[in-house]
């Protein structure tokens, strides 16, 4: 697996338990608004969520962020209420496979995230 592929996987999050009728653009807008409302978290100007794919059944999506740091910060949105539904945030299965291939334990949680990101998440 190339470095570019690994970096793209690091920038993605699984977003599950989506409410009915969710569209890609609406989900990106909601996540960007929520991320930008977190005080002193997003350091770069602009929107952190840059892309999205929603499953054909509409129950889950994969959202791509500008960088891995902002994707990690996306875990703060765990349980956020969207139209009466609490969303679930996680890593795609491809993330776990990538971490295993490079010798890291994907189940180790914050132990595999840099110290600065750990502090931001707390």
N, C-alpha and C positions, 0 to 999 in steps of 0.2 A: 504494500500500500504506500502511495506517495505521500510526501509531507503535505502537499496541497489538499489531498483527500482527507488526511487526518485533521488538518486545520478546519476544513469545512464541517466535518463531523463534530468537532469541538464547539462549533458555533450554533449547533442545532439543539432544540428542546422538543420533547413530546408534550403536547397539551391535550389532555383528555377530558371527557365528560362535558363536551361542548353542548350548549343549548341548541334546540332545533332552529334551523334557518340561518345559522352562522355562515358568513361568507369569508373568503380570504382577506379581502380588504377591511372588512369590519373587525375581524380578529386582530389584524396588524394594528389598526387604529386604536383598539381598546388596550392592547398590550403596550403600545408606545405611550399612550396617555398615562397608564398606570406606572410604567417604569419612570417616566419623566416626573411624575408626582412624588417619587421617593426622594427625600431631601439629600443633597450632596452625594448622590450615587452615580449618576451618569455624568461623566467628566467631559465627553466630547459633545459639541453642538450637533443637533439633529436627532433623528429617531433611531433607537437601537435595533428594533425589529425591522428587517429589510425584505423578508420573503416568507411565504407560507404555502403549505400544501394541505388541503383538507381531504380526508378519506371520503369515498363516495357515499358511505352511510352517514356522514356528517358528525360522527361521534368523537373523532379525534383529529389532531393536526400535528404537523411538524413545522416549527417556526425557526427561521434562520435569523441570527443576530449579526451585527457588524463584526463582532470579535468574541472570543471565548470568554473573556471577562464579563461582558454584558450578558452572555448566555448563562453564566453561573449566577449572576445577579437575578436572572429571571426566576430562580427558585423562590425568591421572596413573594412571588405571586401565587404560590401554592395555596389553594383554597379560596382564591378570590371569587367573589360572586359575580357572575355574568347572567343577567336575566333570570335570576332565581336558581342558578345552577353553580355549584362550587367546582371550579376547574381543578384538574390534577396536573402537576408538572413533573416531568421526569426526563431521563435521557433516552434517546433511541437505542434500540438493541445494537445497532452498528457501533455506538460509542463503547459499549461493553466489550465487543469483539476487538475494537481497535486498542483499547487499554490493555487487554490481555495479550495482544500481539506485541506490544512494546514493553511488556513486563510489569505493568501496574495492575493493582487489584481494583477493578471498577466498583466493588462493593465496599471499599474502604471509606467511602464518603468524603468528608472534608480533608482526610489525610492525603488525598491525591491532588488537592487544590492548593495553589500557592498561598503563602501566609497573608499577603495583602488582600487576596480575594476572601479568605476566611474572615478577616476583620471586617470587610465590607458586608458580608452576609450576616454578621452578628448584630 
